[in-house]
């Protein structure tokens, strides 16, 4: 199985927890079709930075936490299937995969 070098940008609170800079570059395995998915990125991120387990996705269900959003190529992917293929710009490392802290309030 081949891998892709993916760029991931994290919100400030997760950067602090993981003790990393604004952008992480990491190897992510491609699926059987040769594509990169949100699930594969998050699995690799949690494997490399175990302190992030449970902060981006729920421990049991692996669903996205309510106050985090996923973006790629200026497109909100938060409600897409975690197994949907990401744009080739992300898989090639040209564009980052963004994990963004949502803002709530009234």
C-alpha distances in whole Angstrom, upper triangle without the diagonal:
4,7,10,14,16,19,21,25,26,30,33,33,29,29,32,31,27,30,28,29,28,25,22,19,16,12,10,7,7,8,8,10,8,11,12,14,17,16,13,15,18,16,14,18,20,17,19,22,23,27,25,24,27,28,26,25,27,26,27,26,23,26,26,29,32,33,30,28,25,25,23,25,28,27,28,25,26,27,24,22,19,17,18,16,17,19,17,20,18,14,16,18,21,22,22,21,24,26,29,32,34,38,40,44,47
4,7,10,13,17,19,22,24,28,31,31,28,27,31,29,26,28,26,26,26,22,19,16,13,10,9,6,6,8,9,10,7,10,10,14,16,16,12,14,17,16,14,17,19,17,18,21,23,26,25,24,27,27,25,25,28,27,28,27,24,26,26,29,32,32,29,27,24,23,21,23,26,26,26,24,26,27,24,22,19,17,18,15,16,17,15,17,15,12,12,14,18,19,19,19,22,24,28,31,33,37,39,43,46
4,7,9,13,15,19,21,25,27,28,24,24,27,26,23,24,22,22,22,19,16,13,10,6,5,4,5,9,11,12,9,9,9,12,14,14,10,11,14,13,11,14,16,15,15,18,20,23,22,22,24,25,22,23,25,25,27,26,22,24,24,26,29,29,26,24,21,21,18,20,23,23,24,21,23,25,22,21,18,16,17,14,14,15,13,15,13,9,10,11,15,16,16,16,19,21,24,27,30,33,36,40,43
4,6,10,12,16,18,22,25,26,23,22,25,25,21,23,20,20,19,16,13,10,8,6,5,6,7,10,13,13,9,9,8,11,13,14,10,10,14,14,11,13,16,16,15,18,20,23,21,22,24,24,21,22,25,25,27,26,22,23,22,25,28,27,24,22,18,18,15,17,20,20,21,19,21,23,21,20,17,16,16,13,12,12,10,11,9,6,7,8,11,12,12,13,16,18,22,25,27,31,34,37,41
4,7,10,13,16,20,22,24,20,19,22,22,19,20,17,17,16,12,10,7,5,5,6,9,10,14,17,17,13,12,10,13,14,15,12,10,14,14,11,12,16,15,14,16,19,21,20,21,23,23,20,22,25,26,28,27,23,24,23,25,27,26,23,21,18,17,15,16,19,20,21,20,21,24,22,21,18,18,18,15,13,14,12,11,9,7,7,6,10,11,10,11,15,17,20,23,26,29,33,36,39
4,6,10,13,17,19,21,17,16,20,20,17,18,15,15,14,10,8,6,5,6,7,10,11,14,17,17,14,12,9,11,11,13,11,8,11,13,10,10,14,14,13,15,18,20,17,19,21,20,17,19,23,23,25,24,21,21,19,21,24,23,19,18,14,13,11,13,16,17,18,16,18,21,19,19,16,16,16,13,11,12,11,10,7,6,7,5,9,8,7,7,11,13,16,20,22,26,29,32,36
4,7,10,14,16,18,15,14,17,18,15,16,13,12,10,6,6,5,7,9,10,13,14,17,21,20,17,15,12,13,12,15,13,10,12,14,12,11,14,16,14,15,18,19,16,19,21,19,16,19,23,24,26,25,21,21,19,21,23,21,17,16,13,12,11,12,15,16,17,16,17,21,19,20,17,18,18,16,13,13,12,10,7,9,9,6,8,7,5,6,9,11,14,17,20,23,27,30,33
4,6,10,13,14,12,11,15,15,13,14,11,10,8,6,5,6,8,11,11,14,16,18,22,22,19,16,13,13,11,13,12,8,10,13,11,9,12,14,12,12,16,16,13,16,17,15,13,16,19,21,23,22,18,18,16,17,19,18,14,13,10,10,10,12,14,15,15,14,15,18,18,18,16,17,17,16,13,14,14,13,9,11,12,9,11,9,5,5,6,7,11,14,17,20,23,27,30
4,7,9,12,10,9,12,14,12,13,10,9,6,4,6,9,11,14,15,18,19,22,25,25,23,20,16,16,13,16,15,12,12,15,14,11,14,16,14,14,17,16,13,16,17,15,13,16,19,21,24,23,20,19,16,16,18,16,12,12,10,10,10,13,13,15,14,14,15,19,19,20,17,20,19,18,15,16,17,15,12,14,15,12,13,10,7,6,5,6,8,11,14,17,20,24,27
4,6,8,6,6,10,10,10,11,9,8,6,7,8,11,13,16,16,20,21,23,27,27,25,22,18,17,14,16,16,12,12,15,14,11,13,15,14,12,15,13,11,14,15,11,10,14,17,19,22,21,18,17,14,14,15,13,10,10,10,11,13,15,15,16,15,15,14,18,19,20,17,20,21,20,17,19,20,18,15,17,19,16,17,14,10,9,6,5,7,8,12,15,18,21,25
4,6,6,6,9,10,11,12,11,10,8,10,12,15,17,20,20,23,25,26,30,30,28,25,21,20,16,18,19,16,14,18,17,14,15,18,17,14,16,15,12,15,15,11,11,14,17,19,23,22,19,18,14,13,14,11,9,10,11,12,15,17,16,17,15,16,15,19,20,22,19,22,23,23,20,21,23,21,18,20,22,19,20,17,13,12,8,6,5,6,10,12,15,18,21
4,5,5,6,9,10,10,10,9,8,11,13,16,18,22,22,26,28,29,33,33,31,28,25,23,20,21,22,19,17,20,19,16,17,20,18,15,17,14,13,16,16,13,13,17,19,21,24,24,21,21,17,16,17,13,12,14,15,16,18,20,19,21,19,20,19,22,24,25,23,26,26,26,24,25,26,24,21,23,25,21,22,19,16,15,12,10,9,8,12,13,16,19,22
4,6,5,6,9,10,11,11,11,13,14,18,19,23,23,26,28,30,33,34,32,29,25,24,20,21,22,19,17,19,19,15,15,18,17,14,15,12,11,14,14,10,11,15,17,18,22,22,20,19,16,14,15,12,11,14,15,17,20,23,22,22,20,21,19,22,24,25,23,26,27,27,25,26,28,26,23,25,27,24,25,22,18,17,14,11,10,9,12,13,16,18,22
4,5,5,6,8,9,10,10,11,12,15,16,19,19,22,25,26,30,31,29,26,22,20,17,18,18,15,13,15,15,11,12,15,13,10,12,9,7,11,11,8,9,12,15,16,20,20,17,17,14,13,15,12,11,13,14,16,18,21,21,21,19,19,17,21,22,23,20,23,24,24,22,24,25,24,20,22,24,21,23,20,16,14,12,9,10,9,13,15,18,20,24
4,5,5,6,5,6,7,9,9,13,15,18,19,23,25,27,31,31,29,26,23,21,19,19,19,16,15,17,16,12,13,15,13,10,13,11,9,13,15,12,12,16,18,19,23,23,20,20,17,16,18,16,14,15,16,17,19,21,21,22,21,21,20,23,24,25,22,25,26,25,23,24,25,23,20,22,23,20,21,19,15,14,12,11,11,12,15,17,20,23,27
4,6,5,7,8,10,12,13,16,18,21,22,26,28,30,34,35,32,30,26,25,22,22,23,19,17,19,18,15,15,17,15,12,13,11,10,14,15,12,14,17,19,20,24,25,22,22,20,18,20,17,16,18,19,20,22,25,24,25,24,24,22,26,27,28,25,28,29,29,26,28,29,27,24,25,27,23,25,23,19,18,16,14,14,13,17,18,21,23,27
4,6,8,11,12,14,13,17,17,20,21,24,27,29,32,33,31,29,25,24,21,21,21,18,16,17,17,13,12,15,13,9,10,7,7,11,12,10,12,15,17,17,21,22,19,20,18,16,18,16,15,18,19,21,23,26,26,26,24,24,22,25,26,26,23,26,28,28,26,28,29,28,24,25,27,24,26,24,20,19,17,14,15,14,17,19,21,24,27
4,6,9,11,11,10,13,14,17,18,21,24,26,30,31,29,26,23,22,19,19,19,16,14,15,14,10,10,12,10,6,8,6,7,10,13,11,12,15,17,17,21,22,19,20,18,17,20,18,16,18,18,20,21,24,25,25,24,23,22,25,26,26,22,25,26,26,24,26,27,25,22,23,24,21,23,21,18,17,16,14,15,15,19,21,24,26,30
4,7,10,11,11,14,15,18,20,23,26,29,32,33,31,29,25,24,22,22,22,18,17,18,17,13,14,15,12,9,12,10,11,14,16,14,16,19,21,21,25,26,23,24,21,20,23,21,19,21,20,22,23,26,26,27,26,26,25,28,29,29,26,28,29,29,26,28,28,26,23,24,25,22,24,22,19,18,17,16,17,17,21,23,25,28,31
4,7,8,7,11,12,16,18,21,24,27,30,31,28,26,23,22,20,21,20,16,16,17,15,12,13,15,12,10,13,12,12,15,18,15,16,19,22,22,26,26,23,24,21,21,23,21,18,19,19,20,20,22,23,25,24,24,23,27,27,27,24,26,27,26,24,25,25,23,20,21,22,18,20,19,15,16,15,14,15,16,20,22,25,28,32
4,6,7,10,13,17,19,22,25,27,31,31,29,26,23,23,20,22,21,17,17,19,17,14,16,18,14,13,16,15,14,18,20,17,17,21,24,24,28,28,25,25,22,22,23,21,18,19,18,18,19,21,21,23,23,23,23,27,27,28,25,27,27,26,23,24,24,21,19,20,21,17,18,17,14,15,13,13,14,16,19,21,25,27,31
4,7,10,13,17,18,22,24,26,30,30,27,25,21,21,19,21,20,16,16,19,17,14,16,18,16,14,18,16,15,18,20,17,16,19,23,24,27,27,24,23,20,20,21,19,16,16,15,15,16,17,18,19,19,20,20,24,24,25,23,25,25,24,21,21,22,19,16,19,19,15,16,14,11,12,10,11,11,13,17,19,22,25,28
4,7,10,13,15,19,20,23,27,27,24,21,18,18,16,18,17,14,14,17,15,12,15,17,14,13,17,17,15,18,20,17,16,19,23,24,27,26,23,23,20,20,22,20,16,16,14,14,14,15,16,18,19,19,19,23,23,24,21,23,23,21,18,18,19,16,13,15,15,12,13,11,8,9,9,10,12,15,18,21,24,27,30
4,6,10,12,16,18,21,24,25,22,20,16,17,15,17,15,11,12,14,11,9,12,13,11,11,14,15,13,16,18,17,15,18,22,22,25,25,21,22,19,20,22,21,17,17,15,15,15,17,18,20,20,19,20,23,23,23,20,21,22,20,17,18,18,16,13,14,14,11,13,12,9,10,10,11,14,16,20,23,26,29,33
4,7,10,13,15,19,22,22,19,17,14,16,15,16,14,11,13,14,11,10,13,14,11,12,16,17,16,18,21,19,18,20,23,24,27,26,22,23,21,22,25,23,20,19,17,16,15,17,19,20,21,20,21,24,23,23,20,21,21,19,16,17,16,14,11,12,12,9,11,11,9,10,12,14,17,19,23,26,29,32,36
4,6,10,13,16,19,20,17,15,12,14,14,14,11,9,11,11,8,8,11,11,9,11,14,16,15,16,19,19,17,19,22,22,25,24,21,22,20,22,25,24,20,20,17,17,16,18,21,21,21,20,21,24,22,22,18,19,19,18,16,17,16,15,12,11,12,10,13,13,11,11,14,15,18,21,24,27,30,34,37
4,7,10,13,16,17,14,13,11,13,13,14,10,9,12,11,8,9,12,11,10,13,16,18,17,18,21,21,19,20,23,23,25,24,21,22,21,23,26,26,22,22,18,19,17,19,22,22,23,21,22,24,22,21,18,17,18,16,15,16,15,15,12,10,11,10,14,15,13,13,16,17,21,23,26,30,33,36,40
4,6,10,13,14,11,10,8,9,10,10,7,6,9,9,6,9,11,11,11,13,15,18,16,17,19,19,17,18,21,20,22,21,18,19,19,21,24,24,21,20,17,17,16,18,21,21,21,18,19,21,19,18,14,14,15,13,12,14,13,14,11,9,11,11,15,15,13,12,15,16,20,22,25,29,31,35,38
4,7,9,11,9,9,7,9,11,11,7,8,11,10,8,11,14,12,13,16,18,21,19,19,21,22,19,19,22,21,23,22,18,20,20,23,26,27,23,22,19,19,18,20,23,22,22,20,21,22,20,18,15,13,14,13,13,15,14,16,13,10,12,13,17,17,16,15,18,19,23,25,28,31,34,38,41
4,7,8,5,5,5,8,11,11,8,9,13,12,11,14,16,15,16,19,21,24,21,21,23,23,21,20,23,23,24,22,19,21,21,24,27,27,24,22,19,19,17,19,22,21,21,18,20,21,18,16,14,11,12,10,11,13,12,14,12,9,11,13,16,17,16,15,18,20,23,26,28,32,34,38,41
4,5,5,5,6,8,11,10,8,11,13,12,13,16,17,17,18,21,22,25,23,21,23,24,21,20,22,22,23,21,18,20,20,24,26,27,24,23,19,20,18,20,23,22,22,18,20,20,17,14,12,9,11,9,11,14,13,16,14,11,14,16,19,19,19,17,20,21,24,27,29,32,35,38,41
4,5,7,10,11,15,14,12,15,17,16,16,19,21,20,22,24,25,28,26,25,26,27,25,23,25,25,25,23,21,22,23,27,29,31,28,26,23,23,21,23,26,24,25,21,23,23,19,17,15,12,13,11,14,16,15,19,17,14,17,19,22,22,22,20,24,25,28,31,32,36,38,42,44
4,6,9,11,14,14,13,15,18,18,18,21,23,22,24,26,27,30,28,27,28,29,25,24,27,27,27,25,22,23,24,27,30,31,28,25,22,22,20,21,24,22,23,20,22,22,18,16,15,11,11,9,12,14,13,16,16,13,15,18,20,20,21,20,23,24,28,30,32,35,37,41,44
4,7,10,14,14,12,14,17,16,16,19,21,20,21,24,26,28,26,25,27,28,25,24,27,27,27,25,23,24,24,27,29,30,27,25,21,20,18,19,23,21,22,19,22,22,19,17,15,12,12,9,11,12,11,14,13,10,12,15,17,18,18,17,21,23,26,29,31,34,37,40,43
4,7,10,11,10,11,14,15,14,17,19,19,20,22,24,26,24,23,25,25,22,21,24,25,25,23,20,21,20,24,26,27,23,21,17,17,14,16,19,18,19,16,18,19,15,14,12,10,9,6,7,9,8,11,10,7,10,13,15,15,15,14,18,19,23,26,27,31,33,37,40
4,7,8,7,7,11,11,11,13,16,16,17,19,21,23,20,20,21,21,18,18,21,22,23,21,18,18,17,21,23,23,20,18,14,14,12,14,17,16,16,13,16,17,14,12,10,9,8,6,6,8,8,11,8,6,9,11,13,13,12,11,14,16,19,22,24,28,30,34,37
4,5,5,6,9,10,11,12,14,15,17,18,19,21,18,18,19,19,15,15,18,19,20,17,14,14,14,17,19,20,17,15,12,12,11,14,16,14,14,11,12,13,10,9,6,5,6,5,5,9,10,12,10,9,12,13,16,14,13,10,13,14,17,20,21,25,27,31,34
4,5,5,6,9,10,10,12,14,15,16,17,19,15,15,15,15,12,11,15,16,17,15,12,11,10,14,16,17,13,11,8,10,10,13,15,13,12,9,10,11,9,8,5,6,7,8,7,11,13,14,10,11,14,14,16,14,12,9,10,10,14,16,18,21,24,27,30
4,5,5,6,9,10,11,12,14,15,15,17,14,13,14,14,11,10,13,14,14,12,9,10,10,14,16,18,15,14,11,13,14,17,19,17,15,12,12,13,11,9,5,6,9,10,10,14,16,17,14,13,17,17,19,17,15,12,13,13,16,18,20,23,25,29,32
4,6,5,6,8,10,11,12,14,15,17,15,14,16,16,13,13,16,16,17,15,12,14,14,17,20,20,17,16,13,15,14,18,20,18,17,14,15,16,14,12,8,8,10,10,10,14,14,16,12,11,14,15,18,16,14,12,14,14,18,20,22,26,28,32,35
4,5,5,6,9,10,11,12,14,15,13,13,15,14,12,12,15,16,18,17,13,14,13,15,18,18,15,14,11,12,12,15,17,17,16,13,14,16,14,13,10,10,12,11,10,13,14,14,11,10,13,12,15,14,11,9,11,11,15,17,19,23,26,29,33
4,5,5,6,8,10,10,11,13,10,9,11,11,8,8,12,12,14,13,10,11,10,12,16,16,13,13,11,13,14,17,19,18,16,13,13,15,14,13,9,11,13,13,13,16,17,17,14,14,17,16,18,16,13,10,11,10,14,15,18,21,24,27,31
4,5,5,6,9,10,10,13,10,9,11,12,11,10,12,12,14,13,10,12,12,15,18,19,16,16,14,17,17,21,22,21,20,17,16,18,17,15,11,12,14,15,15,18,19,20,16,15,18,17,21,19,16,14,15,14,17,19,21,25,27,30,34
4,6,5,6,8,10,13,11,11,14,14,12,13,16,15,17,17,14,16,15,17,21,21,18,18,15,17,17,20,22,22,21,18,18,20,19,17,13,14,16,16,15,18,18,18,15,14,16,15,19,18,15,13,15,14,18,20,22,26,28,32,35
4,5,5,6,8,10,8,9,12,11,10,11,14,14,17,17,13,15,14,15,19,18,15,16,14,16,16,19,21,21,19,17,17,19,19,18,14,16,17,17,16,18,19,19,15,15,17,15,18,17,14,11,12,11,15,17,20,23,25,29,33
4,5,5,5,7,6,5,9,9,9,10,12,11,14,15,11,14,13,14,18,18,15,17,15,18,19,22,24,23,21,19,18,20,20,18,15,16,19,19,18,21,22,22,18,18,21,19,22,20,17,15,15,13,16,17,20,23,25,29,32
4,6,6,9,9,8,12,13,13,13,15,13,16,17,14,17,17,18,22,22,19,20,19,21,21,25,26,26,24,22,21,23,22,21,17,18,20,20,20,23,23,23,20,19,21,20,23,22,19,17,18,16,20,21,24,27,29,33,36
4,6,9,9,10,14,14,14,15,17,16,19,20,17,19,18,19,23,22,19,20,19,21,21,24,26,26,25,22,22,25,24,23,19,20,22,21,20,23,23,22,19,18,20,18,21,20,17,16,17,16,19,20,24,27,29,33,36
4,5,6,8,11,11,12,13,16,15,18,19,16,18,17,17,21,20,17,19,18,20,21,24,25,25,24,22,21,24,24,23,19,21,23,23,22,24,24,24,20,20,22,20,23,21,18,16,16,15,17,18,21,24,27,30,34
4,5,5,9,10,11,12,14,12,15,17,14,17,16,16,20,20,18,20,19,22,23,27,28,27,25,23,22,24,24,23,19,21,24,24,23,26,27,27,23,23,25,23,26,24,21,19,19,16,19,19,22,25,27,30,34
4,6,8,8,11,12,13,12,16,18,15,17,16,15,19,18,17,19,19,22,24,27,28,27,25,24,22,24,25,24,21,23,26,26,25,27,29,28,24,24,27,24,27,25,21,19,18,16,18,17,20,23,25,27,31
4,6,5,7,9,11,10,14,15,12,14,13,12,15,15,13,15,15,18,20,24,24,24,21,20,18,21,21,21,17,20,22,23,22,24,26,25,21,22,24,22,24,22,18,16,15,12,14,14,17,20,22,25,28
4,6,7,7,8,7,11,12,10,12,12,11,15,15,14,16,16,19,21,25,26,25,22,20,18,20,21,19,16,19,21,22,22,25,26,26,22,23,25,24,26,24,20,18,17,14,16,16,19,21,23,26,30
4,6,5,5,5,9,10,8,10,9,9,12,13,12,15,16,19,22,25,25,24,21,19,17,18,19,19,16,19,21,23,22,26,27,27,24,24,27,25,28,25,22,19,17,14,16,15,17,19,20,23,27
4,6,7,8,12,12,10,11,9,7,10,10,9,12,14,17,20,23,23,22,19,18,15,17,19,19,16,19,21,23,22,24,26,26,22,23,26,24,26,23,20,17,15,11,12,11,14,16,17,20,24
4,7,9,12,12,9,8,6,6,9,9,7,9,10,14,16,20,20,18,16,14,12,14,15,15,13,16,18,19,18,21,23,23,19,20,23,21,23,20,17,14,12,9,10,10,12,15,17,20,24
4,6,9,8,5,5,4,5,9,10,9,11,12,15,18,21,21,20,17,14,12,13,14,14,11,14,17,19,18,21,24,24,20,21,24,23,25,22,19,16,15,11,13,13,14,17,18,22,25
4,6,6,5,5,7,6,10,12,12,14,15,19,21,25,25,23,20,17,14,15,16,15,13,16,19,21,21,25,27,28,24,25,28,27,29,26,23,19,18,15,16,15,16,19,19,22,25
4,6,6,8,10,10,13,15,15,17,18,21,24,28,28,26,23,20,18,18,19,18,15,18,21,23,23,27,29,29,26,26,29,28,30,28,25,21,21,17,19,18,20,22,23,26,29
4,6,8,11,12,15,17,17,19,20,23,25,29,29,27,24,21,18,18,19,17,15,17,21,23,24,28,30,31,27,27,31,30,32,30,27,23,23,20,22,21,22,25,25,27,30
4,5,9,10,13,16,15,17,17,21,23,27,27,24,21,18,15,15,16,14,12,15,18,20,21,25,27,29,25,25,29,28,31,28,25,22,21,18,20,20,20,23,23,26,29
4,7,9,12,14,13,14,14,18,20,23,24,21,19,16,13,13,14,12,10,12,15,18,18,22,24,25,22,22,25,25,27,25,22,18,18,15,17,17,18,21,22,25,28
4,6,9,12,11,12,12,16,18,22,22,19,16,13,10,10,11,10,9,12,14,17,17,21,24,24,21,22,26,25,27,24,21,17,17,14,15,15,16,19,19,22,25
4,6,8,7,8,9,13,16,19,19,16,13,11,8,9,11,11,9,13,14,17,16,19,22,23,19,21,24,23,24,21,18,15,13,10,12,12,12,15,16,20,23
4,6,6,8,11,14,18,21,20,18,15,13,10,11,14,14,13,17,18,20,19,22,25,25,22,23,26,25,26,23,20,16,14,11,11,10,10,13,13,17,20
4,6,8,11,14,18,21,20,18,14,13,10,11,14,15,15,19,19,22,21,23,26,26,23,25,28,27,28,24,21,18,15,12,11,9,8,11,10,14,17
4,7,10,13,17,20,18,17,13,14,10,13,16,17,17,20,21,23,21,23,26,25,22,25,28,26,26,23,20,17,14,10,8,6,5,7,8,11,15
4,7,10,14,17,15,14,11,11,8,11,14,15,14,18,18,19,18,20,23,22,19,21,24,22,23,19,16,13,10,7,6,5,5,9,11,14,18
4,7,10,13,12,11,7,8,5,9,11,13,12,16,15,17,15,17,20,19,16,19,21,20,20,16,14,11,8,6,5,6,6,10,12,16,19
4,7,10,10,8,6,5,5,9,9,11,10,13,13,13,11,13,16,15,12,15,18,16,17,13,11,7,6,5,6,9,10,13,16,20,23
4,7,6,5,5,5,7,10,10,13,12,15,13,13,10,11,14,12,10,13,16,14,14,10,9,6,5,7,8,11,12,15,18,21,24
4,5,5,7,7,10,13,12,14,13,14,12,11,8,7,10,9,7,10,12,11,11,7,7,5,6,9,11,14,15,18,21,25,27
4,5,9,10,13,15,14,17,16,17,15,13,9,7,10,7,8,11,12,11,10,7,8,8,9,12,13,17,18,20,23,27,29
4,7,9,12,14,14,17,17,19,16,15,12,11,13,11,11,15,16,15,13,10,10,10,9,12,12,15,15,17,20,23,26
4,6,9,11,11,14,14,16,13,13,10,10,13,12,12,15,17,16,15,12,12,10,10,12,12,15,15,17,20,23,25
4,6,8,8,12,12,15,13,14,11,12,16,15,13,16,19,18,17,14,13,11,9,10,10,13,12,15,17,20,22
4,6,5,8,9,11,9,11,9,11,14,14,13,15,18,17,17,14,13,10,10,10,11,14,13,17,18,22,24
4,6,8,9,12,11,13,12,14,18,18,15,17,21,20,20,17,15,12,10,9,10,12,11,14,16,19,22
4,7,8,11,11,13,13,15,19,20,18,19,23,22,23,20,18,15,14,13,14,15,14,17,17,21,23
4,6,8,7,10,10,13,16,17,16,17,20,20,21,18,17,14,14,14,15,17,16,20,21,24,27
4,5,5,9,10,14,17,18,16,17,20,21,22,20,18,15,16,15,17,19,19,22,23,27,29
4,6,8,9,13,16,17,15,15,18,19,20,18,16,13,14,13,16,18,18,22,23,27,30
4,6,9,12,15,17,15,14,18,19,20,19,18,15,16,16,19,21,22,26,27,31,33
4,6,10,12,15,13,13,16,17,19,17,16,14,16,16,19,21,22,25,27,31,33
4,7,9,11,10,9,13,14,16,14,14,12,15,16,19,22,23,27,29,32,35
4,6,8,7,7,10,11,12,11,11,9,12,14,17,20,21,24,27,30,33
4,5,6,7,9,10,10,9,10,10,13,15,18,21,22,25,28,32,34
4,5,5,6,8,8,9,11,11,15,18,20,24,25,28,31,35,37
4,6,5,6,5,5,8,10,13,16,18,22,24,27,30,33,36
4,5,5,6,5,6,6,10,13,16,20,21,24,28,31,34
4,6,8,8,9,9,13,16,19,22,24,28,31,34,37
4,6,8,9,11,15,18,21,24,26,30,33,36,39
4,5,7,9,12,15,18,22,24,27,31,34,37
4,7,10,13,16,19,22,24,27,30,34,37
4,7,9,13,15,19,20,23,27,30,33
4,6,10,12,16,18,21,24,28,31
4,7,10,13,15,19,22,25,29
4,6,10,12,15,18,22,25
4,7,9,13,16,20,23
4,6,9,13,16,19
4,7,10,13,16
4,7,10,13
4,7,10
4,7
4
